[in-house]
Amino acid sequence: MVQVTYKSSNVRQADIIEVMKNWLKKAQILKLGCCLIVSLTTMTAYLPAQENKIIIATEEWAPFNYREKGELKGMSVEIVRSIIQDLRIDADILMYPSMRASLMLKNEKNYMFITMFRTPEREPEYHWIGPIGDGAIFFYKKRGNLIDILSLEEAKKVRLIATRHDGLVPRILKKAGFKNLDSTSLNGRSIYLKLLMGRCDLGISDTHLGMAHELKKIGYSPDALVKTKVSVVNSDLYIVANKAIPIDEINRWQESLDK
């Protein structure tokens, strides 16, 4: 009697365990299916908005684009905001480090960038919208410094020139054969401080307006530095766009800018 009861009890326990296993499997499959449906639905709703949104990447380059108390400001920023409002498009202006912004412009199909000099080397790489301004980048020296350069060849003979670590200007100078570059600065402010402290003979980074803006931010008068007679870049400034953006959209931006 005890033996029979024991066997029948085992059978009932095994049946219950098997039923529970099957139920759990079905519940897991059902849960997975629901999660998959939700995920696919979310992705379907999300992707088109992302594909249609234009991102305007920018860098710290006053007075055209810069951050002040957490807010993006500058001449180029205001121009782009005006175009976005006029065209009623979905777009964001986001600030990145210079190198990252450049990489995103080249590799991300819905990216634009402000602000860029238009040069023959860059011409085939992007769509161009503009011009939105003009600018030239000169060598600067500390007031009182007796160095007087009249050409790039003469600039090669000074002791040391402060430049940014990367970008159009240092690339031009390296290509021209300059061996006296201190290319460790991440921004114009660092370059101008090196000049003011006498650590370099010349410095080059921004337009004249940009130089004045940076000096004011660190408590110096713009005339603390003197512009030499030698420039490295002298070109118009533009909004640029990845070539994947349709030319019709580029034309809309240009028409809005021209109004």
C-alpha positions in Angstrom: 0.0 0.0 0.0 2.8 2.4 0.9 4.7 1.4 -2.2 1.8 2.1 -4.6 1.1 5.5 -3.0 4.8 6.3 -3.4 4.8 5.5 -7.1 1.6 7.3 -7.8 2.9 10.4 -5.9 6.1 10.3 -8.1 4.0 10.2 -11.2 2.0 13.1 -10.2 5.1 15.2 -9.3 6.8 14.3 -12.6 3.6 15.3 -14.5 3.4 18.6 -12.7 7.1 19.4 -13.3 6.7 18.6 -17.0 3.6 20.8 -17.3 5.4 23.6 -15.6 8.4 23.3 -17.9 6.2 23.4 -20.9 4.3 26.4 -19.6 7.6 28.3 -18.8 8.9 27.6 -22.3 5.7 29.0 -23.9 5.8 32.0 -21.6 9.4 32.7 -22.5 8.6 32.4 -26.2 5.6 34.6 -25.9 7.6 37.2 -23.9 10.4 37.1 -26.5 7.9 37.6 -29.3 6.3 40.5 -27.6 9.7 42.2 -26.9 10.6 41.6 -30.5 7.4 43.2 -31.8 7.9 46.2 -29.5 11.5 46.6 -30.6 10.6 46.4 -34.3 7.8 48.8 -33.8 10.1 51.2 -32.0 12.8 50.9 -34.6 10.3 51.4 -37.4 9.1 54.6 -35.8 12.5 55.8 -34.9 14.6 55.2 -38.0 12.8 57.4 -40.5 13.0 60.4 -38.1 16.7 59.9 -37.7 17.3 59.4 -41.4 15.5 62.7 -42.2 17.2 64.8 -39.5 20.1 66.9 -40.5 22.9 67.4 -37.9 25.0 70.5 -38.3 28.3 69.7 -36.5 30.5 72.6 -35.4 33.6 73.2 -33.4 34.9 75.9 -31.0 36.0 78.7 -33.4 35.0 82.1 -32.3 33.4 84.4 -33.3 31.7 82.2 -35.9 30.8 79.3 -33.7 31.5 79.0 -30.0 29.9 78.0 -26.6 29.2 80.6 -23.9 27.7 79.6 -20.6 26.5 76.4 -22.2 24.8 78.1 -25.2 25.9 77.9 -28.8 26.6 81.3 -30.2 28.3 82.9 -33.2 27.8 84.5 -36.6 27.6 81.1 -38.4 25.3 79.6 -35.8 22.8 82.5 -36.2 22.8 82.1 -40.0 22.2 78.4 -39.8 19.4 78.8 -37.2 17.7 81.3 -39.5 17.9 78.9 -42.5 16.5 76.0 -40.3 13.6 78.2 -39.3 13.0 79.4 -42.8 12.9 75.9 -44.3 11.0 74.4 -41.3 13.2 71.4 -41.2 14.2 69.0 -38.5 17.9 69.8 -37.7 20.2 70.1 -34.7 23.4 72.1 -34.3 25.8 70.2 -32.1 29.4 71.1 -31.0 32.1 68.5 -31.1 35.9 68.5 -30.8 37.4 69.5 -34.2 38.7 66.1 -35.3 35.5 64.3 -34.3 33.4 66.9 -36.2 35.5 66.5 -39.3 35.2 62.7 -39.2 31.4 62.8 -38.7 31.1 65.2 -41.7 33.0 62.8 -43.9 31.4 59.5 -42.7 27.8 60.4 -41.7 25.4 60.9 -44.6 23.1 63.5 -43.0 25.8 65.8 -41.6 26.7 69.3 -42.3 29.5 71.5 -40.8 30.1 75.1 -39.9 32.4 77.0 -40.5 34.9 76.0 -43.2 37.2 77.8 -45.6 36.7 76.9 -49.2 39.9 75.7 -50.7 40.8 73.9 -54.0 41.8 70.8 -52.0 38.5 70.6 -50.2 36.3 71.6 -53.1 35.4 68.0 -54.4 34.8 66.5 -51.0 31.6 68.4 -50.0 28.6 70.3 -51.0 29.1 74.0 -50.4 26.5 76.5 -49.1 27.6 80.2 -49.0 29.6 82.2 -48.7 28.5 83.1 -45.2 31.6 85.4 -44.5 35.1 86.0 -45.5 38.3 85.6 -43.5 42.0 85.5 -43.5 44.4 83.9 -41.1 47.7 85.7 -40.4 50.7 85.1 -38.2 50.7 87.1 -35.0 53.4 88.2 -32.7 53.6 89.8 -29.2 53.5 93.5 -29.2 57.1 94.7 -28.8 58.6 91.7 -30.6 61.0 93.0 -33.2 60.6 90.1 -35.6 59.3 91.4 -39.0 58.4 88.8 -41.6 57.4 89.5 -45.1 57.0 85.9 -46.5 56.5 82.3 -45.6 60.2 81.7 -46.2 61.1 84.2 -43.6 58.6 82.7 -41.1 60.4 79.4 -41.5 63.5 81.0 -40.0 62.0 82.1 -36.6 62.7 80.0 -33.6 59.2 78.6 -32.9 55.6 79.0 -34.2 52.6 78.0 -32.2 49.7 76.3 -34.1 46.8 74.0 -33.4 47.5 70.3 -33.2 45.5 69.7 -36.4 43.5 71.5 -39.0 43.8 73.4 -42.2 46.6 75.8 -41.1 49.0 73.3 -39.6 48.5 71.0 -42.5 49.3 73.8 -45.0 52.5 74.8 -43.0 53.7 71.2 -42.7 53.2 70.7 -46.5 55.1 73.9 -47.1 58.1 72.5 -45.2 57.9 74.2 -41.9 60.1 72.5 -39.2 59.7 75.0 -36.4 56.1 74.3 -35.4 54.8 73.8 -31.9 51.6 72.0 -32.8 50.5 71.0 -29.3 47.7 73.6 -28.7 44.1 72.5 -28.9 42.7 76.0 -29.4 43.6 79.6 -30.2 43.5 80.7 -26.6 46.5 78.4 -25.8 48.4 79.7 -28.8 47.9 83.3 -27.8 49.0 82.6 -24.2 52.2 81.0 -25.5 52.9 84.2 -27.4 52.1 86.5 -24.5 54.4 84.5 -22.2 57.2 84.5 -24.8 57.3 80.8 -25.4 56.9 81.2 -29.2 58.0 83.9 -31.7 54.8 83.7 -33.8 51.4 82.2 -33.5 48.6 81.4 -35.9 45.1 80.1 -35.4 42.1 82.4 -36.1 40.9 85.3 -38.1 41.5 88.8 -36.6 38.0 88.8 -35.1 38.6 85.4 -33.6 41.9 86.5 -32.1 40.4 89.6 -30.5 37.5 87.5 -29.1 39.9 85.0 -27.5 42.1 87.7 -26.0 39.1 89.4 -24.4 38.0 86.2 -22.8 41.3 85.8 -21.0 41.5 89.4 -19.9 43.8 90.9 -22.6 43.3 93.8 -25.0 43.3 92.8 -28.7 46.3 95.0 -29.3 48.4 92.9 -27.0 49.2 91.0 -30.2 50.2 92.4 -33.6 49.2 91.0 -36.9 52.1 90.4 -39.3 51.9 91.0 -43.1 51.9 87.3 -43.8 48.7 85.2 -44.1 48.4 81.4 -44.7 44.7 81.3 -45.6 42.6 84.0 -47.3 39.3 82.6 -48.4 35.5 82.8 -48.1 33.7 80.9 -45.3 31.0 78.3 -46.0 28.5 75.8 -44.6 29.6 72.4 -46.0 27.5 69.2 -46.3 28.2 65.5 -46.8 27.9 64.6 -50.5 25.1 62.1 -49.6 22.7 64.9 -48.9 20.6 65.4 -52.2 21.6 68.4 -54.3 17.9 69.6 -54.2 18.3 70.0 -50.4 21.5 71.9 -50.8 19.9 74.2 -53.3 17.1 74.9 -50.8 19.7 75.9 -48.2 21.4 78.1 -50.7 18.2 79.8 -51.8 17.3 80.5 -48.2 20.7 82.0 -47.5 20.5 84.2 -50.5 17.1 85.7 -49.5 
